[in-house]
Amino acid sequence: MPEPRSMTGTSVSDNCDVAANGNAGCGVHATAPNSYGPGFNAAGGGFYVMERTTSFIKVWFWSRGDPTVPSDVSSGAASVNTDAFCDINAHFGAHNIIINLTFCGDWAGIPSFFDQGSCSGDCNTFVNNNPSAFEDAFWDIAAVRVYV
């Protein structure tokens, strides 16, 4: 990955090889507090847009109601003009869209991790015995659009 990159987030690493830096890849930490979690929910969601070509992968985020959302995005069109920076085919395979809540994912699925501090037992037992703790854990997706 070239450095510096034109972005509003904070670079995790310039090496996209997951084996090179503890599976961090060449990710970017979002700095907008409304791009995830309670801030995202309070804003009524937003738009995540990914463009992938043989030359680059780019991701944008706009909060719902943001006056800078391009009309192509808010109207559902697929027109974004961008520049290339990387040999994508040499480093990335096909993408899959995965939407899940992962209650007991990578970290929580490790018993020694879940059995720290005020936590006790394991994640699966907690999830199975406390369904009310997750009554607000859901996705409310207006649309997923894929353009090729």
Secondary structure, DSSP 8 states (H G I E B T S, - for coil): --SS---SSEES-S---TTTTTT-TT-EE---TTSSHHHHHHTT-EEEEEEE-SS-EEEEEEETT-TTS-HHHHTT---------S-HHHH-----------TT-TTTTSHHHHTSTT--S-HHHHHHH-GGGGTT-----S------
